[in-house]
């Protein structure tokens, strides 16, 4: 045969060996792979599509959301935070209302992180076709075929992490799994239907529209679905009023199978997208004129899945766990999305999701709202395999619990935890299944050091020398209150009970004042109560016996400050939160504030004995006398890197000019090799609230770290141009000193220097 002539297939075969293979390159898989590699494991990440990000990628365009969508200061941190901060800093495009706006910059931010991570190899466009088992309980390798490259890969490892969404590795390996909806009798879950079924939440395709500045006609193809009933949209919870982005409720599941009929679902969803756009452009009585200048700019062709297989783990998490905020000894992540269960059939059902249909303050919505809750490691470890983990929407939860754990902010945290635990198992030479019992405290401390937050765990790292230091600062801010917004809002009326958290930093509260208005022509009164609360997400309407109560009298006419004389000893609450509540009184307006004092949140009553975040995370106007010293230097050693049970933040006096410094000192000299810093910003709200090219003003930009050596300050590291939350400096040579100073030279706009945490390690 001549050199240029061949017959038959010529498939190339390659074998590779790693410590850990992560299957699936969505946010769970990417965070798992990066985390494990950063902790020294040799890692391979295999993904069946050309980009990372899963449902958040530019192919599907669902924005990563999580706890911050419902709770102030609850945004996920760690690797997912690094990615999202970087995306906002690089991206020229403003985020829109919801789905459809994500562009390729997000893909490249993720690709850049994967490229920059030592110990990490990845294979894109590689579909898994099988699993080889060493024995009944042990996965030996996964088999993948590289699309358009005629290459078959055999990837061997000691540990495998299934982040495929559909749980295909676990299915190939013979794991037990669930799919569909449990009946109410099985676990007694409030959201479970009476009868079990195979129905799952549906898949969606999104679109993006663009205002062209001139009329743009649209004619749907003949194969598109025809919509002609306004009630389908306006009376069934499918509001199409935001034209720039696609709609989550463009969703289908039954009668099709979410895995096997994926291509059919893609086609059917395309028919519905075009039909809905045709309705908006040509038939909708409210929107067709407004939509005249809009044109379709992009339409997805990859369905975004919500639910399929859920792999049986060492623990099965039910809906009761998040609703009751169960505390797990093996807590490794947290969630805070509501129990968001879409109706089987989606567009073919009477409505797509009940809370959208009934309203934000309906009884159903109230029982679906969950405060930030812990997630255990055991739901990430397959119960019937020795070396298989999972992260993402395929973890060990019931259908009802999946309603809150499935969103990408939460799955990214689970991915980072899985990668960290797997790397710990490699380092310690123990089976992954033993980590929840043998090494969970080590894994938790690794996650905290890497920037994650755990609701029931604080920094107790024995290697962190800062924990034994004495801290002082050049200045410290104090809380005096928040001025009223310049313009009133129609949401200022006390149509529900409303509350404002106040951090306590002094031994007394002599007086509280609130900025109130009375829209009637007679004197009105409103009941005020003051409570001690456990933390900023203590949403209990009645969190205990009130510290004080009073009826505040509000005169008719213009808005004014109304004083409440308290003369109250609150020394027992030093370093904690109290909550000021005004009860429902629709004739009274409590003006919100445009000011954001770090760590201070507000909430309103939603029924069911609990409150929920007010607005998007705003403060209500108040004054407190005396001023509260709640931003002291010692807060950087609280062990928590966000507002929670206290503000946990050192903040310099904003009236004092930068630079400002923070100093750690020890009774005896220590050997300093590395200083790790956690900065403020990027926590209060969902990242979609950040504009293009955003750098949080609170975040320090230029920082210098010095040690006191031989009677003078020696520079051991500098940080310039920063906008990320976590940074570190490493000394070129170890430095022996009894004093360390961190000086904030400039921020990204804020008048105060601020730091959440300082850690200090030997070489």
N, C-alpha and C positions, 0 to 999 in steps of 0.2 A: 504493500500500500504506500502510495506516495505521501510525503510529509503533509500536504495540504488537504488530504481526503480522509474523513473519519466516518465511522458508523456507530450507532448506538449511543446511549447516554454516557456522559463522562463526568459523573458527580464526584466532586472532591470531598474527601472526608478528613476532618481534623478533630483531635482530642485535646482538651485543655484541663488542667487541674487547679483548683482553688480551695481556699478554706471555706468560703461561703459563695453560693450562687443565688442571686436574687432574680426571680422570674417576674417580669412585669415592670414597665418603666413609667407608670403613673407616679403621682406624688408620693404615695406610700412606698413604692419600690425605689424611687430615686433617693428618698430620705433614708431608707434602710441601707442601701448600698453605700452612700456617702458616709453615713455614720459608722458602719462597720469598717470601712476602709480607713477612716480617720483614726480609728482605734487600733490600727495595725494589722488587721486581717487582710489577706489577699482575696479580693472580691471580684466577681464577674456579675454584671447586670445585663440581662437579655430582654429585649423588647421587640414586639412584633410589628411595630410601626416606626416610621422614620424620625419621629420626634418624641421627646419625653413629655410628661405632664398628664397623660391619660385624658380624662374628661376636661381638664383645664387647658389642653394644648390648643394651638391655632386650628387644629382640624375639627374640634368640637366646640370649644370656646365657652365653657362654663366657668365663671370666676370662682376661685377657691374661697369658700366661706366656712365659718365655724362658730365658735362661742361668741366672738366679738360682734356677730350680727344681732345678738340679743342681749349681751351683757357688756357694760362698760369695763374697760381695762382687762378684757378677757381674751385679747388676740393671742393666737398661738405663737410661741417663740421657739427658738432652736433653728434647725436647718430651713424650715418653711419660712420663718421670719427673714432669714438672710436672703432667700430667693425673692420674696415679695418686696422687701425694701430695695433690693437691687433693681427689680423690674420697674418700680415707680421712679427711681432715680435716673434710669436710662431711657424710659419710654416717653416719646414725644406726644403720645396720644392720650386724651382724657378718657378715663373709664366712663361707661354709660350706665344706665339704670341697672341692667342685669346682664343677660347672656348675649353673646355675639360679638363683643368688641375686642376680644383678645387677639393680638397680632403676633407676628413671628419673633418680636423682641423677647417675649416671654419664653418661647422655645429656646432661643439662643442663650438666655440667662441660665436656663437649666443645663444646656449643653456645655456652656462655659464652666459651670461648677463641676460637672462630670469630668471634663478635660483637666481641670486644675487639681483634682483630688488624687494624691499619690495612692498607690495600691489598688486602684480601681480600673478594671477593663470593662468595656461594654460592647455589646453586639446589637445594633439596631436592625430593623427589617428582618428579624429572625423569629419565625413562628415555631413554637414547641410542638413536636409531633409525637413524643413519647417519653416514658420514664423507664429506666432500668433499676431493678431492685437488687440489693445485695442479699437481703433475706426479706421475710414477710414484713418486718418493721423498719427496715432501713433503706432509704433511697441512696442508690449508688451514683446515678447520673441522670441528667435530662438530655433529650435529643432535640435538636433544633435544625430547621432548614432556613438558610439565608435566602431571602427572596431575590430573584433576578441574578443570583450569583452561583446557582447550582452547587452549593456547598452545604454539606451536612456536618453539624457540630455536635460533638459529645462533650458535655461539660460535667466534670466530676467535682465533687466537693464533700466536705465533712458535714456541712449544714446547708439546707435549702430553705429559702423564704419565698412562699407563694404569694405574690402581689398581683396576680393576673386578673383580679376581679371575678372572673368566672371560676376560679379555683381549679384550673385545669391540671396543674401539677398534682394536687391532692387527689383529684379524680383519677388520673392515670395511676397514682400510687395505691389506689384502693382505700382511701380514707372514707370514713363515715361523713356524710354531709346532709344538710337540710336544704329544702327549697320550697318556697311557698309560705303560707300563713298558718301559724298554729291556732287551734281553736281555743276559746277562752277557758275551757275546763282544764287544759294541760297545765297552765301556770297561773291562771287567774289574772292575766294582764288586763288592765283597763281598756286598752285599745285593741285587744284581740277580738276578732269576730266570734260569734257563737260557734260556727262550724269552721273546721280547718279546710284549706283548699290549696291547690297548686298555684294560685294566682300570685304574681309578684308585681312590684312597682315597675312602671314602664320605662322605655327608652325614649329619648328626645333627639330631635334635630333642630338646630337654631339657625337664625339668619341675622344679618345686619343690614340696616337701611341707611341711606345717606340723603341729606337735603341738598338737592342740586341747584336750588335757587331759581328754578323755573319749572313749569308744569311738565311732568313726565308720565305719559300714559302707561298702562299695564294691561296686557291681555293674557289671561291664564291659558295654558295649553289645554286641549280637550280632555286629557287624562287627569287633570287636577280635580280635587273634590270641590263641589259647589256648596257654598254656605249662603243661606238666605234668611236665617232666623236670628234677630238681634238678641232674643232671650238666651240663646246658646252662650253668648258672650257676657251679657250684662246681668243676667239673673242666675248664672251657674258658675260664678267665680272665675271667669276667664277674661279678665279685663285686658283689652288690647291697646290701651291708650298711650303707652310709651313706644314711639315708632322706631327709635334708633336701634333697639336690640331685640333679639328673639325672646320667646316666651317659654318659661319652664313647663307650661301646661300643654304645649304641643308634644303629646306623649301617647304612646301606644304600648300595650302588652297583650293580654288575652284578646282574641282567641289565638294569637301567635305565641310561639315558644321563644322566650327572650334570648336563648342561645342558638338553638338550631335554626330558627327563622330570622336570624339577624339581617340577612340580605333582603328578605321580604319586608321586614320592618323598615329598613332604609327606604325602600321604594314607597311604601305606604305613607311614611312620614313626609317624604318629599311631596307627595300628592296633597297632603294636608297643609304643609307650609305654603305652597303656591295657592291653594284655595283660600287660606286665611288672608294672605296678602291681597288676593283678588277681592275679598270681602272688604278689607280696610280701604283699598284704593277706589273701589267702584260701587259699593253698596252700603257701607256703614253710615247710618244717618248722622252720627256724631263726628266721625273721623274723616270721611272721604274728602271734604274740602281742605282740612288741615293736612292730609296726606298727599295733596295734589303734587307737591314739589319733591316728594320722596321717591327714591328708586331703590330696588334691591341692589345691595353692594356685594353681598356674600351670602351663600347658603351652604350649610354643612352637608357632607355626604357620608359622615361616620356617625352612627347613632351613639349617643351617650347613655350608657346603661346605669340604672340605679340598683338593681338587685338581680342576683341569680343564686349560685350555690353559696352556702354558708358552712364552713368546715367545722366539724366537731372538735373542740379543744378540751384542754384540761378543766375548763370551767365554761359553762353556758351562761352568758349574761342575759338576763331577762329585763323587761321594761321596769320592773320593780327597783332594780339597782340604780338607774339614774333618777327615777322619781323620788326615791328615798335618800339619794346621795350616799349610798353605802360606802363605807370606808374599807378599802382592801389593803391588806398587808403588802401585797405585790403590786401596788399602784405604780403605773409607768406612763400614764398619759391622762388627759382629761377631755371632756366634751361639754357642750353647752348649747348645741342646736336643739330646737324643740322636737318632740316626737312627731315627725313629719312623714305621714303615711299617705301615699297617693292612692287614689281609687283604682282598682283593677280595671284595665281598659282605657284609662285616660280620656282621650277625646271621645271614646265610644260610651263612656259612663255619663251619669246625670251631672256629675261635677268631677273635677280632677283632684281636688284636695279640700278636705272639709273646712279647715280654718280659713282658707281663702274664700270659700263659699259663705260661711257663717259670719266672718268678721273677726278682727283682732281681739275683741273683748267678749267673745262668746264663751259659754260654759265649756265647749269642746276645746277652744284654744287655751283657756285657763288650765285645764287638766293636762294639756300637752306641753306646757311651758316647764322647762327644767333648768335649774341653776347649774353652774359648773359642777361636774361630778367626776370622780376618779374612775379610771379604767384599769383592770388588772392584766398583768402579763399573761396569765394562764389562758386568756381567750386568744392569744397569739401563738399558742403551742398546740400542734395537733396531738390529740390524746392517744392515737393508736399508731404513731410512728416515732422512732427514736430521734430523728434529725430533721424534722419538717416543722417550719413555722409558717405563719401567714400574717398579712397585714393588709388593710384596706376594707372594702365592703364584703370580703369573704371570710371575715373572722367569726368566731364562735359566739353568735348572738341569735336571739329570736328575731322573727320578722318585725315585731313591735319595737324591740331595742335597736334594730337596724335603722329605724326611722330617725334616731338621733345620732348614731355613731357613723353613718355612711358618708357624711359630707367631707370634702377634701381637706379642710383644715384639720379635722380630727384624724382622718386616715393618715395624713402626713406625720402627725405625732406618733401614731401607732407604728408607722414605718420606722421612724427614728428609734423608737424603743426596741423594736424587733432587731434592727441592725446592731444596736448597742449591746443587747443581751446576747446575740449570737457571737459578737466579738469577745465578750466577756467569757463565754463558754470556751472559745478557742484559746484565749489567753490562760484560762485556769485549767484547761484540759478536762473539762467535765461535760457530760451530756446536757444538751439544751433543756431537756425536761426537768433537770434538777435545779436550774437557776432560781425558780420562784421560792424554793425552800432554802437553798444553800447560799445564794449570792445576791439576793434581791436588794439588800441595802447598798451593796457595791454598785449595782446597776442604777439604782435611784440616784446615788451621789454622782455617778458619771453623767446622767441626764441633766441634773441640775447644773453641773459645771459646764456642760455644753449649751446652756442657755434655756433649757426647758423649764416649765413650771409644773409642780405637782401640788395639788390642794392640801395634802396632808403630810408633806415631807419638806424639811428645810435643810439648808447646808450644814452638814455635820462632818465635813471632810477633814479627817485628822491631819492631812498634809497641808491644809490651808493655814499658814502662819498668821494671816490677818485676824483670825478668830480670837487670838490672844492679845491683840494690840489694843492700845488706848488711842482714841480718835479725837481729833479736834479740827476746826476749820477756820478759815479767814473770816467768814461770816455765815450766818444762818437765817434763812427766811422764816417769817412767822405768818400765820394765817389770821387775817382780820375779817375775811368774808368775801363776798362777790357783789359787785355793783349791778343794778338792774340793766337789762338790755335797753338800748336807746329807743327801740320801737316795740310796742306791745305786740303780742301774738294772740290769735284767736284760740290758741291752746292754753292760755294762761288761766282761764277760768277753772275753779276747783270743782270740776264736774266729777272728779274722783278724788279720793284721799291721795295726798301727795307727800313725798318725803325727801329730805336733804341730809346726806351723810356729812358729818363734821369730825375731822380728826382731832383728838384731844391731846394737847401737848402742855397743858398747864393744870395746876391743881384746882382751879376754880372756873366756874362760869357765872359771872355776875349778871350778864345781860345778853339776850339775843334779840335781834330786830329783823323783821321781814318787810319787804316792799310790797304793799297790798293796795288794791283798788276796790272800790265799792261802786258798782254801776247803778245802784238804786238811789232814791231821794231820801232814804232814812238810814239811821245807824244800823249796821249789821255786825254780828259777832261770828267768830269762827273758833272752833276748839283746837288748841295746840297741845301737843304731847312731846315729851323728850324721853328717848329710850337709850339704853345701852344695847349695842348689837355686836354679834360675833365677828362680822366681816362685811365687806362692801356688797356681797351678794346674799346677805341675810334678808330675804324678801318676806319674811313672816309679817303679816299685817299687824299682829300683836306679838312682838318678840319677847314679851315679859311684862312685868309690872313697870309702869312708867316712872321715870325718875322725877318727873314733874308734869303737871297739866294745868292749863288755864284757858279761859275764854277770852280771846283777843277782840277788842272792840274796834271797828273800822268805821270811821265817819264817812258820810256821803260826800261825793265829789271826787276831786283829783286823787291820784295815787300818792301814797306817802309811806314813810317808814313807820312801822308800828312796833313799839318796844315791849319786850317781855322781861320784867325784872325777876331774876332767879336767885341770885346769891347762893349758888349751889356748889357744894364741895364735890369735885369729880376726881379726886386724887386716885381713887381706885380704878379709874378709866385711863390713867396716863398711858400713852402709847397705844390706845385703842380708838374705836369709833363710837360716837353717839349719833342718834338719828332724830332729826326734828321733823315731826309730822304735823300737817294741817289737815283736818278732816274735811270731808266733802261739804262744800258750801258754794253752790253755783253762782250766787250773787257776788262772791269775792274772787278777785283775780290776784294770783301770786306771780309776779313778773319773773320770768326766767332771766338768766344772765348771759351775756356774750363772753364773759370771762371763763377760763378754765384754770382752776387751781388744781395742780396735780393731786390725784388720789381722791377727788371729791365728786360724788355722783348723786343722782336723784332718781326717784322711782314714783310710779303711780299705782294705785290699787287696780287689779284686774279681776278681782273676785276669787273664789275658791280659797280664801284665806291667805292669799299671797299677792305681792306686788311684782311689777316688772319695770325694766329700765324705762325712764321717761325720755321721749324723743330719741335722738341718736346718741345720747350720752352727753347731757348738758347739766349745768348747775342752775339752781334756783337762787334768786337774790337773797342774801342774808348778811348780817353783821354779827360778830361775836366779840364780846368784851369780857376779860382781857384777850389780847391776841394770843393765839395758840402756837407754842413752839413745837410744831409737829414735823419739822424738816431738819432735825438736828444731825450733826455729823455721825453720831453713833448708829444712825439708821442703815449705814452701808454694811453693817455687821449683823443685820437682823436675820440673815439666812434666806431672805425672800427677795426676789428681784422685780416686784411690781406691787402696786397697792393691793392689799388684801386684808389682813387683820389690823394693819396700820398703813401709813403712807409708804414706809420702807424706802424713803428717798432723802438723801442730803441735797439741799437746794440752797444756794447762796442768796443773800439779801439782794433783791433786784435793784435796790437803790444804790448799791455799791458797784462801781465799775469793774469790768473784767480787766485783768485776770483775777481769778479766785482759786484758792487752794484748799486741799484736804490733806491732813497729815496723820500718819500712823506711827506710833512709837511703842517700843518694847522695853521691858526692864533690863534685859540682856540683849546684846547684839545677835542678829540672826543672819543667815546666809541667804541672800536674795538672788534668785535666778530668773524668775518670771513673775510678772504682775499682770493679773487679768481683771478687766474692767467691764462692768455692765452699765450702759448709759440709758437715759430715759428717751421717751418718744416711741411712736409706732405701736401703741398699746390700746389707746382709748377706744378706737372705732375700727370697723372693717377697713381693710386697705383700699377698698374702692372709693372711700371718702377722700383719698389723697389725689391731688391733681397731677398732671404730667410733670416729669422732671423734678419730683418732690424730694425734699430733704427735710426731715422733721426739725422745726426750729429749736426744740428742747435739746436735741442731740449735740453733745460737744463735737466740735470740728477739729480744733487744734489743741493738743494736750502734750505736756511734758512731764516725764516721770523721773524723779531724782532721789538719790539716797545721800544721807549725811555722812561724809567720810573725811576724816582728818581735818575737822573744823570747817568744812565747806560742803556745798551741795554739788554732787557729781551726777551728771545726766546719764541715766541708764537706758533711756529710750524716749522716742517721740512718736506722736501720731499726728498726721496732717491730712486735711481734706476729708475727714471722716463723716459718714452719715449712717454707718451701721451701728447696731445695738451693742454688739460684743466686740471688743478689741483687746489685744494684749501686747506687751512689750517684753522682750527677752534680752537680758544683759549679755553683752559680748563675753564678759568674764564675770563669774559670780562675785557679788559685792557683799561684804560684811558691814552691817550698819544696825543702829538701833532706831533709825528714823527713816521714813519713806514719805515723800511728798508728791502728790498728783496735782498739777496746776492746769486748770482749764484756761487756755489763752483766748479761745473764741468758740462760740457756738454757731449753729446754723440759723441764728436769728433771735433766740431768746436772750433776755437781759440777765438771767441767772445761770450760773454753772450748776450742774446737777449730776449726781451719780447714784445708781441703785446699789451697786455692790463693788467691793474691792476684794480680790483674792491675791494671796502672795505665796509663792512656792519656792522651795530650794531647787537647785539645778536638777 
